[in-house]
Amino acid sequence: MGKIMLTGDRPTGRLHVGHYVGSLKRRVELQNTGDFDEMFVMIADAQALTDNADNPEKVRQNIIEVALDYLACGLDPEKCIVSCIPVPNAVPGSIWITILSLSSGFTSSQDGMIRMSST
């Protein structure tokens, strides 16, 4: 298996200069190095719903804004896969809790990469 990069953002609003300086600029650089066989950029809408459960339309609009911001910053759909995996309203709470607990095995590092932790 080759090198794979997985990164993303919660669509809580338009991205700003802090996002650009903190991670987006580096994502574009990494995308253009060719060091990764695959690159995935996730718009984590399910996580945004934890803060906006009463306003899913806001989350839907923010998803569009984040996707446009990704393109404006230079992420190239020919070089990386930008995805949004919506969670249907019918997902039982127990499944959601399982998803959240499984995701706790991931850690992020200074270079913006997400890695599986060994603990």
Order of alpha helices (4+ residues) and beta strands (2+ residues): beta-alpha-beta-alpha-alpha-beta-alpha-beta-beta
